[in-house]
Amino acid sequence: MSLLWLFCCPPLPSSIVRKLAFHPPAPTYRVEQTSVGLRFVPRVLVDSVQLWRVQPFFVPTRCGSQLACVYLRCAVAPRFTLLMSQGNSEDLGLVVGWYLKLGCYLGCDVVGYDYSGYGASSGRPSERGMYADATAVWHALVDRHHVPPEKVVLYGYSLGTAPTIHLAARHKSVAGVVLQAPFTSALRLVCPGVRRTWCCDAFNNIDRVGEVHAPVLVVHGIRDDVVEWRHGIEILSRCANPVEPLWLEGGDHYNLSRHEQLWARLGSFLAELEAASPSLGPSSADERRSSAPSTTVPV
């Protein structure tokens, strides 16, 4: 099977990768210019009471795209800032509600972005472009918004685990990494029998994740039939600094956020990061109270 795939698709040209990996939906939001700045306007149902927390901005990339991004201010004194990289068929309008719940529950700010060609971002999606996208947002977060790298937790879901691993392997001082439904590589995903890395492969997470120094939490649904559970197990086995993973018994590729165990494990993971580096915590009792995570699981 693997040889057939190689002969039919040598050596995985970017046009094939784009067709297989990227499925941008019709935009589900718009960014409006108002007299007081940019405004994020979702076209899907989002808690309007919380929308004031969503601050849109744009970031240029070295590939020439202008990326639509959002900064969600969910805590007065955030424990961490979560830099989110989403799946291949989502844009910010579809995930901003989840980001708001996540940030408010964990006591963290959240930054999200759309890949080139998604949502209000210009350009075309590609593997190379996706890494450039993530790098541009990283520099905006650290350089423009002055968030220290050691206060950033990188969080990738599905396709988004590729740019998350890319960033974490290059920026060793990030506080931690969450990989939700990670995959080993494009070729291994298409051809389950492949056990080695070919030069034609794309999104080679399995060989790059070992370069990540930060603690890595792997989360996977045991019933995932899009990215099988074995991918999560293999990724975990290659991590240099893994923590206790979360294997969700009733979890598939799309329903993990509905499981209370996910929210609990994310909360305990951040607590582990704080315990390992006490200097990361808020500096006063008032700040600790203002950034404390919610005790109500928003599922």
Stockholm file with secondary structure:
# STOCKHOLM 1.0

chainA/1-299         MSLLWLFCCPPLPSSIVRKLAFHPPAPTYRVEQTSVGLRFVPRVLVDSVQLWRVQPFFVPTRCGSQLACVYLRCAVAPRFTLLMSQGNSEDLGLVVGWYLKLGCYLGCDVVGYDYSGYGASSGRPSERGMYADATAVWHALVDRHHVPPEKVVLYGYSLGTAPTIHLAARHKSVAGVVLQAPFTSALRLVCPGVRRTWCCDAFNNIDRVGEVHAPVLVVHGIRDDVVEWRHGIEILSRCANPVEPLWLEGGDHYNLSRHEQLWARLGSFLAELEAASPSLGPSSADERRSSAPSTTVPV
#=GR chainA/1-299 SS CHHHHHHHSTTCCHHHHHHHHCCCCSCCEEEEEETTEEEEEESSCCCGGGGGGEEEEEEECTTSCEEEEEEECCCSSCSCEEEEECCTTCCHHHHHHHHHHHHHHHTCEEEEECCTTSTTCCSCCCHHHHHHHHHHHHHIIIIISCCCGGGEEEEEEGGGHHHHHHHHHHCTTCSEEEEESCCSCHHHHHCTTCCSCCTTCCSCHHHHGGGCCSCEEEEEETTCSSSCHHHHHHHHHHCSSBCCCEEETTCCSSCGGGCHHHHHHHHHHHHHHHHHCGGGSCSSHHHHHHTCCCSSCCC
#=GC SS_cons         CHHHHHHHSTTCCHHHHHHHHCCCCSCCEEEEEETTEEEEEESSCCCGGGGGGEEEEEEECTTSCEEEEEEECCCSSCSCEEEEECCTTCCHHHHHHHHHHHHHHHTCEEEEECCTTSTTCCSCCCHHHHHHHHHHHHHIIIIISCCCGGGEEEEEEGGGHHHHHHHHHHCTTCSEEEEESCCSCHHHHHCTTCCSCCTTCCSCHHHHGGGCCSCEEEEEETTCSSSCHHHHHHHHHHCSSBCCCEEETTCCSSCGGGCHHHHHHHHHHHHHHHHHCGGGSCSSHHHHHHTCCCSSCCC
//
